Amino acid sequence: MTDRRSTIAALNDRLRMSLNGGRVMLTLGIRALPMQTQLDVLARARSFNDFSADNDPYSEHDFGAIDHAEAGRVFWKIDYYDYTLTAGSAAPADPRATGRVLTIMLAQEY
């Protein structure tokens, strides 16, 4: 893994695992679930570590899928924006130039 990709993966892991270093968005479908289900889905996204060449081809730890008994298939995705959140980031490895957004959604909302 390159230094750039390692840095991006570490920043993404920090956001996903600690919920620090960016914004966290729960879609309407997730927010419509019972609170305990929402908390369980969030906990499972935070502890996700099943990265492979198939689901993480760029080694950036920016996407995952989990199956939940009540919620069904759930995706989480990290996107990189400039700090105004109006355009993509030109430097996703630089936390001073990038606003990260972790979105957790039902698969059917993708």
N, C-alpha and C positions, 0 to 999 in steps of 0.2 A: 504494500500500500504506500502511495506517495505521501510526503509530509503534508501536502495540501489536503488530500483526502482524509488522512488521519486527523488533521485539525478539524475538518468539517464533521467527521464522525464523532469526535469528542464533544464538539459544541452541540451537535444534535442529541447525543446521549445525555448531556447535561440538562438540556431543556426537557427532554422526555422523562428522564428519571427524577429530576428534582423540581420540575415545573418552574425553573429559574432560567433566565437568559432568553426570554422571548414571551410570546403570547400563547395562550391555550384557548382554543375555540371548540366548543361542543356543538354539533349541529342540532337542528330542531328535532331530528329523529332520536338522537341520544338524550336530549333534554326532556323528551316526552316519556322516557322510561322512568320507572320508580327510582327514587333517590338511591336506594341501596344498590340497585343494578347499575346506575351511573357510577357510583363509587367503585364498584367491583370492576367495571369496564376500565375505568381510569387506572386502577391499581394494576390490572393486567397489562395495559399499554405501557405503564411505567416500568414494569419488570420484564418486558419483552426482550429476549436475547437470542432468538432463533434466526440470526442472520446467516445467509448463505449466498453463493454465487447466483442462485436462481432468483432470490427475492431482494438481493442487494448488489446488483451487478457493478455499481460504481463505488461500493464500500463506503457509502456516506451515512448509513444508518438513518435514512430519511423516510422509510415506509415499512409498515408491518400490517399483518392481518392476524386477527384472533377470532376464535369461535367461542361464543358465550351461550350458555344454556337458555337464558331469557332473551338476550338481545340478538342472537343469531350471529352472523358474520359481521365483524367490525373491522374497519380499516383505520389506521392512523397515518398521517402524512405530515412531513415538515417541509414548508416552503420557505424560500429566501427572498426577502424584499429589501429595497432601500428603506431608510428610516422613515420615510413618509408613507410607506406601504402603498405606493402608487405604481411602482415598477419593480422589476426583478433586480436583485442585487448583482452588481458586477464583481463582487468580491466576497462570496459566501464563507471563505475561510477567515475573514476579518470581522470579528464581532463589533468593532466600532463602526463598520460600514454596512452592517446587515441586521435587519430585523427578522427574526425567525418567528414563524407561526406554526404551531402544532395544532392540526385539526383532527378531531376524533369523530368518526361518522359511521353510520350503518352502511353496509356494503351497497345497499340499494340506493343510497343517496349519492354515490360516486358518479 
